[in-house]
Amino acid sequence: MNALYTTLDRRLVPAGSLLFAAGQPGDAAYLIISGRLEVFLERPDGDLVLAQRGPGEIVGEMAILDKRPRSASVRALEDSALVAITEQQLAHRIAETDPILCMCLGVVLDRYRETVALLEHMKGSAPPPAEAKLHSPSGPTANDAFTSALNTLVLEREIRDGVRAGQFEMHYQPIVRLSSRRLAGFEALMRWRHPHRGMVPPVEFIPVAEASGLISELTAFALAEAGRVLPEFMLAAMRNVSWIENQLFMSVNVSGHDLAAASFPQLIADLIARTGIEPDRLKIEVTESMLMRDPERAAAALAECRLAGLGVAIDDFGTGYSSLSYLSTLPITTLKIDRAFVRTLLTDRTSRRIVQTILRLADDLEIPVVAEGIEQIEEADLLTEMGCALGQGYLFGKPMPLDSSIALTRCWAALAPAKWRAQI
């Protein structure tokens, strides 16, 4: 366990020492790694012990949940190691919590404080505290939750440090015009080059970044990088005009948290003003599930992006629950068919029918479609026959660093894989 929290702010509290006193402002809660703590009220006739806490439990959470002074004091019964959970780390999570759950939480906190206040004025002593859990809470579920919480805290701290240290970088995956196999654009995909973990895949750090609110910093970085490098791609394209689309574009993924932020449209406006790029060369990609978190706010943010000239792509189309309902109301310029349908396109009749339905719908709405996850030439050929405009996948190229992507743009036809070069 020690290696897991070495990157976190630890606090060592010797036995007999006070962690905090009742009435003090609360700026952090504490996750107990080892040792044993006692929650008590100071009274003239002797301290009133309310509870004992051991490894895998938390103390001090109330004051940062309801932003009121500490309701009780806490001291160490044994030498104890703690990990701080700051108000900042909880603020975003609480803001994202269901309002009914927040209301219930507020009621529970009020009841607890009322009970503590009543005990302060009572004579005698409180009932004996429950035996502290000297090890982690019983059962594999509690153990897993404790480990998961520690992992999340570690990763969150490392993401924050990684942003400051410049450990994040963008890789670029080509998007191809299927009918001609000409290069049409790139999708900018974030990678984390961690000094100890190596290259961390997005599936590991993006959910943590979204839960903590750090996703906004990562998105701002991704958009800034796209604006910075897009002119380089355009210059490279001018040296290979026969095999590059006239309007080479760049797609950047944004989250539901970004769309919900009131500052997001201004972020886009500032980017365009600062870089001077043509807005229609930049597309923002959002998933169906993200749109459904706050459809009204998402629609308003996307409308402002379209007014600024940006394209709007719906990623993983067909995997959500409300695909058809928003096609007529959102300012969508591109649909991206999820790779799950492409993967089984050649072997599963249902997948082919779903893809064909999406293509017909998009054609009626005059919205171009990108098929993701193309890995076989036969998939690309079939999608071309079905009328799919654009394709993306390992067949055409994996996500690659900037230098390699620029080189690919300059020599697109010459560097095309032999298995599909004959098609262009």
C-alpha positions, 0 to 999 in steps of 0.5 A, a space after each residue: 500500500 505504501 507505494 500507492 500513496 507516495 505521490 499524495 500529501 501524507 500527514 503523520 500524526 503521532 499518538 496523543 496528538 490533536 488532528 483538529 479541534 471542534 470549531 476550527 474551519 475545515 479545509 480537508 478530510 482525511 483518509 486513514 491509511 494506518 493507525 487509529 483516531 478518536 472523535 470526541 467532544 471536550 467537556 468540563 467534566 471529561 471528554 465525550 468520545 463519539 467514535 473511533 476510526 481506523 484504516 479505510 475510514 475517513 474523518 473530518 468530512 462534515 466540515 468540507 461537505 457543508 462548509 461549516 466549522 468542525 463539529 468535534 475534535 479528533 486525536 490520534 490514539 496510535 501513530 497514524 498516517 493520513 491522506 488529505 482530501 481537500 475541499 477543492 477535490 470534493 467541490 466539483 464532485 459535489 456540484 455534479 451530484 444529483 440534487 436530490 442526493 445533495 438534499 438528502 446529504 444535507 439533511 443527514 449532516 444537519 441531523 448529525 450536528 443536532 445530535 452532537 450539539 445535544 450531546 454537548 449539553 447532556 450530563 454523563 457520557 455517551 454510549 461506548 464507541 463502536 470498536 474501531 476497524 483496525 484493518 480495512 473495512 470487512 468484505 472485499 467490496 469495502 476493500 476494493 472501494 478503499 483501493 479505488 479511492 486511493 488510486 483515484 486520488 493518486 491519479 488525480 494528483 499526477 494528472 494535475 502535476 502532469 499538466 504543469 510539467 507538460 507531460 500531455 501531448 497530442 497524437 493525430 490519426 488520419 481521416 480519409 475520403 473513402 471514394 478517392 483514398 485522399 487524406 481529408 483530415 486528422 483527429 487529435 487524440 490526447 496521450 499522457 507520457 508519464 515519467 514512471 508509468 510510460 504512455 498512459 492510455 486515455 481510458 485510464 485518465 480521462 474518466 478521472 479528469 472528468 470526475 475531478 474537473 481537470 478535464 477542462 484544463 486538458 481540453 483547453 490544452 488540446 484545442 490550443 495545440 490543434 490551433 497551433 499545429 493546424 497551420 503546419 498541416 496546411 503547409 504540408 498539404 500544399 506540398 502534396 495537393 494531388 492527394 489531400 482534400 482542399 479543406 484539410 480539417 482537425 477534429 478535437 474531442 470535448 467533454 460534457 463538462 466543457 459544453 456545460 461551462 459558460 466560458 467554453 464559447 469564449 475559449 473557442 473565440 479566443 482560440 480563433 482570434 489568437 491563431 488566425 485559423 479558418 474556423 471551418 477547418 476545426 471540428 469539435 467531437 462530442 459523444 451521444 452520452 455527453 450530450 444527454 447529460 444536459 441537452 439544452 446547455 449542450 445545444 446552446 454551446 454547440 450552436 455558438 460554436 457553429 455560429 463561430 464557424 466550427 464543425 460539430 461531430 457526434 462521436 460513437 453514433 448509434 450507441 446512445 439512447 436518443 440518437 434520432 431525437 436530436 439530429 433535427 435540433 442540434 447543429 451537427 455537421 458530421 456523424 461518426 459511426 461507432 467502431 463496434 458496427 464496423 468491426 462486425 460489418 463483414 460478418 454480421 447482417 444486423 450490423 450492415 443494416 444498422 450502418 446502412 440505415 445510418 448512412 441513408 438517414 445522414 444522406 437525407 439530412 445532408 450530413 457526411 459520415 465518418 466510419 471509425 475503426 476500419 482495419 481491413 481493406 474489405 471493410 473500406 471497400 464495402 463502406 465505399 459501396 454503401 456511400 460512406 464519405 469518410 473513414 478512419 482506422 488502423 488501415 489508414 494509420 494509427 494515432 501518431 506524434 506531430 512529426 510523423 503526422 506532418 511527414 505522412 501529410 507530405 507523402 500521403 500517396 507514397 506512404 500509403 500501405 501497399 494493401 490499399 495503395 492500388 485504390 488511390 
